[in-house]
């Protein structure tokens, strides 16, 4: 029984800790979508362009984001920064 309580306490602690990581705006965005990412391409793009790193955006990324309806915090780059591949 004691082991069972510790497991639930660990799960509750993790859930409470994780729930404090998102802003109200982020929660609102997530509630509007059934998944965290629109597709595998969206996930790949997001992992490649984490906050604090230099953005790497290709023309293909732009087309896929439009076609697949990606959501989340937009990444802004100038025309010169868009990579061909």
C-alpha positions in Angstrom: 0.0 0.0 0.0 2.8 2.4 0.9 4.5 1.8 -2.5 1.2 2.6 -4.2 0.9 6.0 -2.4 4.5 6.9 -3.3 3.7 6.2 -7.0 0.6 8.4 -6.9 2.6 11.1 -5.1 5.3 11.0 -7.7 2.7 11.3 -10.5 0.9 14.1 -8.8 4.1 16.0 -8.3 5.1 15.7 -11.9 1.7 16.8 -13.1 1.7 19.8 -10.9 5.2 20.7 -12.0 4.5 20.4 -15.7 1.2 22.2 -15.5 3.0 25.4 -14.3 5.2 25.5 -17.4 2.7 26.8 -19.9 1.3 30.3 -20.2 -2.4 31.0 -20.4 -1.9 31.7 -24.1 -0.2 28.4 -24.7 -2.9 26.5 -22.9 -5.5 28.2 -25.0 -3.7 27.2 -28.2 -3.3 23.6 -27.0 -7.0 23.4 -26.1 -7.9 24.3 -29.7 -5.9 21.4 -31.2 -6.3 17.6 -30.6 -2.5 17.1 -30.7 0.6 19.0 -29.7 1.9 19.0 -33.3 0.1 19.1 -36.7 2.4 16.4 -38.2 5.8 14.8 -38.0 7.1 17.7 -40.1 5.8 20.2 -37.6 7.4 18.3 -34.8 10.7 18.1 -36.7 10.6 21.8 -37.4 9.9 22.7 -33.8 12.7 20.5 -32.5 15.1 22.1 -35.0 14.0 25.6 -34.0 13.9 25.6 -30.2 13.6 28.9 -28.4 17.0 30.6 -28.0 18.6 28.9 -31.0 19.1 30.5 -34.5 16.1 29.8 -36.6 16.6 27.4 -39.6 13.6 27.8 -42.0 13.4 26.5 -45.5 10.9 27.3 -48.3 9.7 23.7 -47.9 8.9 24.4 -44.2 6.9 27.5 -45.1 4.8 25.5 -47.6 4.2 22.6 -45.2 3.2 25.0 -42.4 0.7 26.6 -44.7 -0.6 23.3 -46.1 -0.8 21.5 -42.8 -2.0 24.4 -40.7 0.8 24.5 -38.1 0.1 26.4 -34.9 2.2 27.7 -32.0 4.5 30.6 -31.5 5.5 31.9 -35.0 9.2 32.2 -36.0 10.0 35.3 -37.9 12.9 35.4 -40.3 13.8 37.8 -43.2 13.7 36.7 -46.8 17.5 36.5 -46.8 17.5 34.0 -43.9 15.2 31.5 -45.6 17.3 28.5 -46.7 16.8 26.9 -50.0 17.1 23.3 -48.7 
